[in-house]
Amino acid sequence: MIALNRRTKVFICREPTDMRSSYDSLFSRAKGVLNQDPFSGHLFVFINSRRTSIKCLCYDGTGFVILSKRMEKGLFSRINPFYPGEIVLTQAEFNLFFEGADLEKRFIDSPGEIKKTILQKQELQSVSL
């Protein structure tokens, strides 16, 4: 059983992954592509190119666990490929992502940028009045 807590990070791999991959392949992708330690206990999420399937790899202390899901309808949320940093989700965000919710806007603007945009709109409205 995968036990996620607030300290568990969820790393998303940007590069499409072949869903035939198993423990060894996902282990090497977590280590090579994501530059993370697969034994850390964090969750590593790999998505296929059509965004219909995902596989998650996690070390639970005794061995590796793979969790996979294929969407019956719809697609998994698109992760912004132009986002410069590593993509890390919280447990709540992962739960939404796993259910098929849209997280695309999560990786577009930082809260500071959103605040600036709101202030600019307010200034424009006050000038036009």
C-alpha positions in Angstrom: 0.0 0.0 0.0 1.3 3.4 -0.9 1.1 5.8 2.1 1.4 9.4 1.1 1.9 12.1 3.7 2.7 15.8 3.7 6.4 15.1 3.4 6.0 12.8 0.4 6.8 14.7 -2.9 5.2 13.6 -6.1 7.6 14.1 -9.1 6.1 14.2 -12.6 8.2 13.0 -15.5 7.7 15.4 -18.5 9.0 13.0 -21.1 6.4 10.4 -22.4 7.0 7.0 -21.0 6.3 3.6 -22.6 3.6 1.9 -20.5 5.3 -1.4 -21.0 8.0 -0.2 -18.7 8.3 -2.0 -15.4 10.3 -1.7 -12.2 13.8 -1.5 -13.6 12.9 0.9 -16.5 10.9 3.2 -14.2 13.7 3.1 -11.6 16.3 4.2 -14.2 14.0 7.0 -15.4 13.4 8.3 -11.9 17.2 8.3 -11.4 18.3 9.5 -14.8 15.6 11.7 -16.1 14.2 13.1 -12.9 17.6 13.1 -11.1 16.0 11.8 -7.9 16.7 8.9 -5.6 14.1 6.2 -6.2 14.7 4.8 -2.7 13.6 8.2 -1.1 10.0 7.1 -0.6 8.7 9.8 -2.9 6.2 9.0 -5.7 7.4 9.2 -9.3 4.7 9.6 -11.9 5.2 8.6 -15.6 2.6 9.5 -18.3 2.3 8.0 -21.8 2.4 10.3 -24.9 -1.4 10.2 -25.4 -2.0 11.0 -21.7 -4.4 8.1 -21.3 -2.3 6.1 -18.9 0.0 6.7 -16.0 2.4 4.6 -13.9 3.6 5.6 -10.4 6.7 4.1 -8.8 7.3 4.3 -5.0 9.6 2.6 -2.6 7.7 1.6 0.6 10.7 0.5 2.7 10.5 -3.1 1.7 10.3 -2.9 -2.1 9.1 -1.0 -5.0 5.4 -0.6 -5.7 3.9 0.3 -9.1 0.5 1.9 -9.3 -1.1 2.3 -12.8 -4.2 3.8 -14.2 -5.8 4.0 -17.6 -8.5 6.6 -18.2 -11.7 5.1 -19.5 -12.9 8.6 -20.7 -10.9 11.7 -21.1 -7.2 12.4 -20.6 -4.9 13.1 -17.8 -4.1 16.8 -17.4 -1.4 18.3 -19.6 1.7 19.4 -17.7 3.1 22.6 -19.1 6.3 21.6 -21.0 7.6 25.2 -20.8 7.5 25.3 -17.0 11.2 25.8 -16.2 11.4 24.0 -12.8 10.9 20.4 -11.8 7.3 19.5 -11.5 6.4 18.5 -8.0 2.8 18.0 -6.8 1.4 18.0 -3.3 -0.7 15.0 -2.2 -3.9 16.9 -2.8 -2.8 17.9 -6.3 -1.8 14.4 -7.1 -5.2 13.1 -6.0 -6.9 15.6 -8.3 -4.6 14.7 -11.1 -5.2 11.0 -10.6 -8.9 11.6 -10.9 -8.5 13.4 -14.1 -8.8 17.1 -12.9 -7.2 19.9 -15.0 -4.0 21.1 -13.4 -2.6 22.9 -16.4 -2.9 26.4 -14.9 -1.1 25.3 -11.8 2.2 25.5 -13.7 1.7 28.7 -15.7 2.0 31.6 -13.3 3.4 31.9 -9.8 1.3 33.4 -7.1 3.4 36.6 -7.4 2.7 36.9 -11.1 -1.1 36.4 -10.5 -1.0 39.1 -7.8 0.7 41.5 -10.2 -1.9 40.7 -12.9 -4.8 41.4 -10.5 -3.2 44.7 -9.4 -2.7 45.8 -13.0 -6.3 45.1 -13.8 -7.5 47.0 -10.7 -5.3 50.0 -11.7 -6.7 49.9 -15.3 -10.3 49.8 -14.0 -9.7 52.7 -11.6 -8.1 54.8 -14.4 -11.0 54.1 -16.8 -13.6 55.2 -14.2 
